[in-house]
Structures are given as C-alpha cells and as structure tokens.
Amino acid sequence: MTDPSASTTGPDRARFDAQVLPHLDAAYNLARWLARDPLDAQDVVQEAMLRALRYFGSFHGNDARVWLLAIVRNTYYTVRQRTPPDSLRAEFDDEMHPLVDEGPSPETLALLAVDVGALQSALEHLPPPLREVIVLRELEECSYREIATITEQKIGTVMSRLARARERLRAELTCRPREVRRHDVR
C-alpha cells in the first residue's frame, strides 16, 4: 500500500497545509452533524483528509473550504452507503414536506432559546438532506451557491430544502412541552 502523503510533497504539501488544514474544524463540524456520532465523524474526516491530500494536485479552485466540505460530504455518503443504519434507509420525499415559511425563523428562535440541548435535539431529528443544508448555511455560514456546489444540487433545491429544514426546526422547537420551554426568553 502506498502512502497517499508521498504523492503530495514539498510545495504542494505546504500549499495543502496552508489552504486546507485551516478548514479542519469546519470539516469535522459537518461530519459530526451528518454522522451524528463523534467517532464516526472522526473516521469520515480522516478518510476525507486522505482523499483531499491524495487529489490536491487536481484542485485548481480558489475556495479550499468549499472543496474540502464537498469531499467530507461525499465521503460521509460513501461510508454510509457501505453500511446504512436502519433509520436512514428511507428516501427523503420532497413532496411529503411542503414548503411553508410562516412565523419567526429557527435562527430567531434559537437565539431566544436558552436550552441549546433542544436545538441540538431538533437538528438530530432532521433527515440528512435537511440537516446538511441547515448546518452548512447556519453553522458554517456557506452561501447558497457554496452549498449547491458542496451538495451537487441546484440552488433552488438548496433553497427549498433550507426552507423545509427551518420549518421543521421551528415546529420541533415550538411544539415542546411547556415545562421544557420555561427557560425560553419571551
């Protein structure tokens, strides 16, 4: 077995370290939310970084962060495809989740809520396609265009999934029992 780092040496390796390594936290954050398990996320990031290092010579873009996040996402789905958990086998149906945007956004609710655990729990309950767009947009602050590039989707699809993710988060956060909401700022 050949060492993938052997193909990237000298100036390329220094360029890789300078352009890609600063985005390691963002890579882990995305992997963590997709995999929903810290150990699985570490495995995904490790595999993604090996792939990024191996193929860095073909990177000619100006945004290494978007390039790396796309690799992390693709690596996650490749790994998940090998051993899909039972809960993730059902396909996400865009028609079953209508696009509705009424009331305050989940971001507003999240800023007002003291209970961060409720927000994390709500994010955990989102299907992967919705969870990934909300994480990329709200936590990693990617633009719609960057998300479309990372997920290989059209911008319209990104926007509709983001709207559905926000609606699902809003519903999840506002339907909690009254005693759970006692810490919410009104």
N, C-alpha and C positions, 0 to 999 in steps of 0.2 A: 504494500500500500504506500502510495506516495504522499508526502506531506504537502497539503494544499498551500501552506505558507511559503513553501520553497519556490512556487511559481511567482510569488509577489515579493520581490526583494528590492533593496536599495531605494531609489527614488519613488518607485511605485508603492512600496511598503510605507515609506514616510508620508506619501500623499494619502494613502488609505488611512493611516493613523490620524492624520490631521483632518481629513474630511468626513470619515465615517465614525470613528470612535466617539466623537463628542455626542453622537446621537444614540449611544448605547442605552441610556435611561429611557428615551422615547421608545426604543425597540422593545425593551423589557415591559414597559407600561402597556403597550399594545398587546404583546404576547400574553401578559398577565390577564388582561380583560378578555381576550379571546379564549384562552385555555382555562381560565377560572381556577387555576392551581399554580402556586408559585414554583413548584418543582417542574411541572410540565412547561411553564413559561421559560424557565431557565434552559430546559432542553431545546425548546423552539429557538430561543435567541442564540444559543450556542451553534445549532445547526445553520441558522440564518447567517451568522457571522462567518462561519466557514464558507458558506456559499458566496457571500459578499466578497470575501477575501479571494476566493478562487476565481471569481468572474470580474474582479475590479478592473482588470485591463480592458474590459468591454464597456466600462462606464465612461460615457462622454458627456453626461449632462452637467448641469450646474447646481442641482439640488440633491446632494447625497442623502439628506434626511428622507425625502420622498422615496428615493431609490431603495434605501435600506428598509423603510417601513413596508414597501411593496414586497420585498424579499421576506420579511418577517411574516406578513400576512399569507403569502403563498406557501411558505414553509409550514405554518400552522395548519393550513388546509390540506397540505400534502400529508403531514403527520397524522392529522385527524382522519383522513381518508383510509389510512392503513389500519387504524383501529378506532372506528367511530363509536363513541359512547351511545348507549341505547336512547338516551334523552335527546340526542342531536340527529337521529336518523330521519326524522320527518322533515320534508322540504318546507321551506318558508313560502307561504302563498300570499303574494301581493294583493290579490283580490279579497282575501278574508280580512285584511286590515285596512279599512278605508282611511283616506287622508282627511283628517279633521284637525283644525287648529283653532280652538276656542280657549279663551282664558289666558292666564299667565303661563309663561313658558316654564319648562322644567328648570332652566337655569335660575330663573327668578325664585322659584320655589326652593331650589337647593340653597341659594344664598340666604333665604329667610329661615330655613330649617336648621335647627341646632343638631339634630340627630343625623350625623354623617353615615351611620350604620344603615339607616333606612334608605339613603340614596344608593349606597353600595349594594344593598339587597335588591333594590329595584333594578339597578343595572345588571345584576346577576340573572334576573328573570327574563331579560330581553333575549330574543333569538339572536344568534351570532351575526346575521346581516345587519340588524338594527344596532346591536351593541357595538360593532366595529365602527359604524359611521358616527355614532354619538361620542365614542372615545376619541376617534381621530379629530372630530370637529371641536368638541368642548374641552377635552383634556390635553390633546396635543396641538390644538389650535391650527389645524390644517385648513386650507381654503377648500371650497367645493371642488375646484379644479384639481388640487393635490389629492383629495380623497378619491376623485374619479380616476386619477392616474394610479393610485395605490390599489384600489379595488377593481380596476379594469371595468368600470361601469360608466354609463353616460351620466353627465351632470344632472339631468332630470331625474334619473333613478336615484342618485345620491340625495338630491333634494327631497324627493318623496319619502325615501327611507328615513332620512333625518327627521322629517315632519312626523312620520309614524312613530319613530323612536321617542321623540319628545312627547307625543300624545300618550304613549304607553307609560312613560316615566311619570307624567303628570297624573294619570289615572292611578298608578301604583302609589304615588306619594300622597294623593288626596283621599284615597279610599282606606287609609289606615285607621284603625280604631281610635276613638277619641283619647284614650289614655296614652297612646303612643304619641299623639300629636301635642300633648300638653307642653312640650318644650318649644314648639314652633312659635316663631315671632309673628305677631299679627299686626 
